[in-house]
């Protein structure tokens, strides 16, 4: 029996990440090989023509899973009835722009998108924020959607997780499938903490396979700075690897993480591991009945605690800057959907 269609809303859909993502969505990689999908492409008015071209190409792949595809500049149209929203489009930081300027510019994007999701999205809407600063943009969007359970808002750190797994696999001379229980904590920024304390390599403790000095130094730096290294090498930011991470994040949430393993995702903190409630922070997570759950009970030594606290401090500073600019002011519930 064919499952009902999933409605995917994608902002920045005509950009490089959207272009790398959408054809794989149409092939069934994101939601499953038997799940039909409706695509709603949200673009800036100046990019509507490019979006229309992508829509034509999507039609030309003749995927039996693609129910239809629409392009719009109106978030209320794009998000109407959406089951999944992937928010890629964001203002990039340019020369001379202070972080507060970037937060203010993106609040003008993610605040209204959060409000539109609140009012018109499907009852089970799941939101994944990719546009940077992803953690704080997710927090701003969630703040403007008071009727949507806050656990439905996530920030993409599966890309950082994949980078960490790949580095361990290369170091240990194994397949990435042999590397499990890697965790990425904190912000999707250079302050993040890719953690091998609980990781396994072919069934062995990772720190018995790779040396501790590397795990506490060069490894962390290589993962945290990987985005910059890619920009330096190819003259542009990560595209295909980001699209892959989006697909994996959504697929694992929907279908579950393999037994004995976990992944990483930026969630609205409930206070777990001492992270202040309300911050969007990356944690090690599993999926239960289509919802992310923080892996409980992991022991944190002094090194890990210090690294996590440093990244959380950066998240607190971003939150405080967004709050000072009025982007996290309380929004009244509309009553449009149940809590």
N, C-alpha and C positions, 0 to 999 in steps of 0.2 A: 504494500500500500504506500503510495507516494505521500510524504509528509507535506503539510501546508507550506506555502512559500514563506521565506524569510525576506523582510524588507530591510535592505541595507541603505542607510544614508551616509554619504561620504563627502566631507567638505574638502576643498582643494582638489577636487577630483580630476581636473585637467592637468595638474602638476605631475612631476616625474614619479613621485611615490604612488599617486593615484593611478597613473598609467601602468606602472609595474604591478599594481595590485589587482585591478579590475578584471583582467583577463583570467587570472588565476581564480578569482571569485566565481567567474562564469564557468570555470571548469570543474567546480565542486570542491576545491581544496579547502576553502574556509569553513563551509557549513556541512559538507558531506557530499558524496558523489550522487546521492539520490534526492537532495534537497533543492527545490526550485528557489530562485532568488529574484526579487525585484530590486533594481538599483535606482537610487535617487541621488543624482549628482548635484552638489551645491557648489556654486562658483561665484566669484566676484563678477559683477556685470561686464567688466572688460575682458573676462575670460570665457564668456558664454559661448562664443563661436568655437573656441578650442574645445570646450566641453562637448559641444554638439558633434565635433569631429570624432572625439573619443567614443561617443555614443554610437555613431555610424559604424565605427570599427567593431564595437562590441556586438552589434547586430550581425556584422559580417562573419563572425566566428561561428554563427549558427549553432550556438550551444543550446541543447534541449533543456538546460536548467534555467536559462535566462527568460523570465516571464516578460519583463519589459524594462526599459531604461528611460529615465527622464532627466532633464537638465534644467536647473532653475537658479536664480540668484536670491530667492526668498527662503529663508530658513524654515518658516512655518509651512511652506509647501514641501520642502525637502524632508522635513522631519515628521510630516503627518503620517501617523500610523507606523512609524519606524520601529523595528524590533532591535536593530543594532545601529548605532551611530559611531562612525570613526571620524574623528575631528583632526584632520591633517593640516588644513589651511591655517597659517599663523603669520604674523608680521615677523620677519627676520630681524635680528639685531644688525644694524649698519654702523659704519664708522662714525664715532662721535656720539652714539646713542648710549645714554646711561641706562642701567638696569631698570630704574624706576620708569624711564620713558618706554622701555620695552613692555613692562608690566601694564602700563597705562594703555598703550596701543593695543595689546592683546586683550585686555579687559573689554575694550570696545568691540571685540570679536566674540569672545567666549561668554561674556555676560549675556548679551542678547541671544546667543545660541542656546545657552542654558535655559533662558526664559521660554524660548520657543519649544524646546524639548519638554519642558514642564507642562506646557499647554496642549501640545498636539501629538506627542510621541505615543507609541503603543504602550499598553499597560505594563508590559514586561521589558521595557527599553533597557538596553545595556549600552553604556557609553565608554568609548576608548579614546583618550586624548593622546595625540602624537605630536602635535605642534608645540614647539618649545617656547618658554620653559614649561614642559608638559605637566609636571606635578602641580605647579601653582595655577596653570591654566585650567586643570581639572578641578581644582578647589574653587576657582572663580565660577566655572560653569555650574558646579554643584550648588554653590551658594545662591544662584539665580533660579534653581529648580527645587524649591522647598517641598514640592509634592512628590518628587521622585526619591525613593530610598537612596541614601547617600552611598550605600555600598554598590550601587549600580554604576558609579563613576570611577574609572580607573585611568592610570597613566601608563604608557608603554615603557616597561623596562625589560621585556623579553629580549630586546636587541642586546642590551648589556649582558643579560644572562647567556645568550648564545655566544657572545664574544668571549666571556669567561670560560665557557665549556670548551670552545675551540682552542684557547690558549693552553688549557690544561692538557687537552688531547695531544696537541703538538709537542708539548714539553715531555709528556709521558710516553709518546710514541704509540698511542692507542687510537681507536676510533672514537669520535664524539659520543657514540651510543654507549660506550663504556664509562662515561663520566656522568655521575648522578649527584644529586643533593647539593649542587652549587647554589648559593644564595647571593642575591644582590640586595643590599640594604640602602635606604636613604633616597637621595635626590638623583634624578637623571641629569647628572652634571659631573664635572671632574671630582667632586667631593664624595661620590658614591663609594660604597664599600663592597666589592666582590669578595665573598667569604668562602674559604675552603675548609673551615674548621670541622664541618660535618659532612663534607663531600666524600664521595667514594670514586675510586678508579679501578674498574674491573673487580669490584667487590672488596677492595682494600681501602683503608683510610687514605685519603688523598695526600695527607702530610707525611705518610710513610712512603709515598711514591715520588713526590716532588719535594724539593728541599724547602724548609721553612723560610729561609732568607728570601728566596725567590717569591714565595707565596705572600710574604708580607711587604715586598718591595716592588720589584720589576713587574710582577704579575698584576698587582693593583694598578700601577701606573699605566701599563699597556692597555688594560680594559678601559680605564677611565678616560684615557686620551685617544682611544681608537678612532673616534669620530674626527678629531683634528688630524690624525695621521692619514685618514682616507681623503680628507679635503686637500691636504698637502700633496698627496700622491696623484689624485685624479682631477684636482681642480674643482671639485664639487662634492657635496655631502652624500652620505649613504642613501641609496635609493632601493636597490633590489634587496639588500639585507634588511632594511626597514620594512619593506612590504612582506618579506618572509616572516618577520617577527610579528607583524599585525595578524597574519593568517594563523600563526601558531598560537598566539594569545587567544584569539577567538575560538579556534578549534579545540584547544585544551579546556577552556572554560565550558564549552558546550558538551564535549565528549569525555572529559575527565583526563587527569594526569596519570601516567602509568603507576601502578602500585610500587611503593617503595621509593618514589622519586617526588620531586616538587619542581616548580618553576618560580619565577619572580614576577611580581606585578606591583604597580603603585596603587595602593588602596587608601581610602579615607580611614585614618587611624581611629581605632576604638580604644586606644591607650595601651595596646599590646607592646611589650618590650620597652615600656617607658617612653614611647613616642607620644607626644602630646595629642590629645584627641582632636580630630578635625584636620590635622595635616594630611596631605596626600604623600605617603611615604612608601618606598618599595620594601616589600617583605618577601620571604619565602612563602609560597602559597600552594595549596592544592585546590581542586574543584569538587564541590559536593552539590549534586543535583543542579548543575548549571550555575553555581555561585562560588565565588572565590572564598577561601577560608585560610587565614594565616596559620602556618604550621606552629603548633603550640610547644612550649616546654623546652626550647633549645637553650643550652647553656652558653652564656656569653662570657668569655674571659676578658681581662682588662684591655687587651689590645683591641678586640672586637668592639667592646663597649665604647672605647675612645673614638674609634673610627665612625661608628654609628652616630655617636653624639655630635661629632663634628659635622656630619652631613645633615643631621636633624637641625643643628643650629643654623645652617644655611637656609633650610626650609622655613624655619621660624622667621628669619630675617625677610624672606620673600613674602611670607604671609603678612608680616607687620607692615611692609611697604605697600602691599595691595590694600590692606585695611586702612592705612593712612590716606590713600588715594580715594577711599570710599567704595572700593570694588567688592568688599565683603560685608557691606551693610546688610542687616537682616531684611529678608524679603518675605512678605506675608504669604501664607499658603493660599492658593486660589481655590482649593477644594475640587480641582479638576480631576484628581485621581486619589485613590486611597493611599495612606502612608505606607 
